Amino acid sequence: MDRLCKATAEDVRVYAAVTTGLVGEAAKRHRCGALATAALGRVMTGALLLAANLKNRECLTVKFQGDGPLGQIVADASADGAARGYVVHPEVELPLTNGKLSVGQGVGRGLLSVTRFTGLKEPVTGTCEIFSGEIAEDLTRYLFQSEQTPSGVGLGVLVGRSGETEASGGFIVQPLPGASEEILSRLEKTIATLRPVSSMVKDGLSASEIISEILQGFSDIHVLSETELAFRCQCSRTRTEEILSTLRDEDLEKLAEDGQAEVCCDFCGEKYHFTKEELLAIRERRSAV
Ligand SMILES: [Zn+2]
């Protein structure tokens, strides 16, 4: 089951997540090839790990606007464990690089942005250049450059031969303010020798077991919380109607003339159908207000 676990040990904070189920669902909904599954899975997992720092009803959007063949990759995640996302060209495949999926090449170079929606004030967006397009490395740089938080980020997705999502997960490790040099170098060494997080998930490790593996050699480990994760989209027929009702009269009429309209949600691939009569009713209702 998909979960995110938060823990601290000495002066270190670690979040780990297992996301195989939700990444598999996203890949299926968007008919992703292996490359897109790996890229989108890493971005969605990264978004969930960043969102774990938010308060209950807050959420954030991670956007990779690279010039690679996959096109833009977007993921939304909330502190309560919901995530959704899409990649513009889910069908793109590239030759492997050293036996691995060429995610960096698929993403390309460009801009990475993280927008936090706190509900109280205007959303806050931080940006940085995409460094390698491998996602984890880019998020590490983003956190350091844009948010002045030194972090270690690991993200991994294993895609099977027939395209199924075999394992997906990730972690983020951050020294707390005031952590000693000794702790920093111990942490660095541990992370450098860690096996890929996707193989930990494939071996059946839970989020809290991944944390134990990361925090080997640390004492005083406290598990703070565990959250269930799921693919969840906020779209609905009502919301789609609201969007349609913002169209101009002539555009609604043009859609009605076509006999029907189909509106597809970018994030989950759900399709909403509207008949001619329904489209005209939306226009009528609006002019009645
Ligand atoms: Zn949707």
Boltz pocket constraint, residues with backbone or C-beta under 6 A from the ligand:
constraints:
  - pocket:
      binder: B
      contacts: [[A, 233], [A, 234], [A, 235], [A, 236], [A, 265], [A, 266], [A, 267], [A, 268], [A, 269], [A, 270]]
      max_distance: 6.0
